[in-house]
Structure formats: C-alpha cells, structure tokens
Amino acid sequence: MFDKDTHLACWNRQFGDVLDLPHELVRIGIGLDEILRFNAKRRIRAGDVEALVAERIAGYVGGEPFLERFADRGLVIEVRANRMPGGVSS
C-alpha cells in the first residue's frame, strides 16, 4: 500500500518476492518511483527508463488495471490500484 504521495506505507512478504526487490527497497517511505526505476533499469535501455517510470506511475495513480510483464522470469501480474480514504492507494 502506498500513501497519497506514492511512498510505501505497508506491504506483505509477497510484494518484495513477486517484484524480486532487494531488501533495502522494501521499506516504509520508499517512493514508488524508486521501485519502478529499479525494475526498469533491469529490463530496458537506460534512455527509456524515465519514460517507463512516468508511464507506470500514471497507471498506478490512474486506477485502470494494467499488466506488468517480467519476461526474464516468465511472470505477468495484473496491477489494480484502488484509492482508500485519505488518498492512499493499495
């Protein structure tokens, strides 16, 4: 779950496992942009990283479901963001 400023507020164990994140990226207060940037740098050319991060943040904030593909692991996850009271997204 992310707060209204898109900083990680709480998570479950699977969050870090599914996204294959190092432990230092799974902590309260880290920005969604940092998590997305980490994964983008592993997946695409450096010149396209910021565009992908901006696109993904818009998807998370926009509330429309979308698919995240991790081709190197054969993984596809459906992302659904829902606003909670106070502007928090889950």
ZIHU-V914826 format. One line per field, one symbol per residue. ss: DSSP state (a for helix, b for strand, c for the rest). phi: phi as a letter, one per 40 degrees, with the letter a starting at -180 (. if undefined). psi: psi as a letter, one per 40 degrees, with the letter a starting at -180 (. if undefined). A space follows every 10 residues. Layout:
ss: ???
phi: ???
psi: ???
//
This chain:
ss: cbccccbbcc ccaaaaaaac ccaaaccccc baaaaaaaaa aaaccaaaaa aaaaaaaaaa aacccbbbbb aaacbbbbbc ccbcaaacbc
phi: .bcccgbcba abdcdccccf ccdccbadgc cdcccccdcc ccbbcdcccc cccccccdcc ccgccabbbb dcbgbbbcbb bbcbdggcbb
psi: hiaeefihdi iiddddddef iideegihei iddddddddd dediiddedd dddddddddd ddehiihhhg ddefhhihhh hhhiheehi.
//
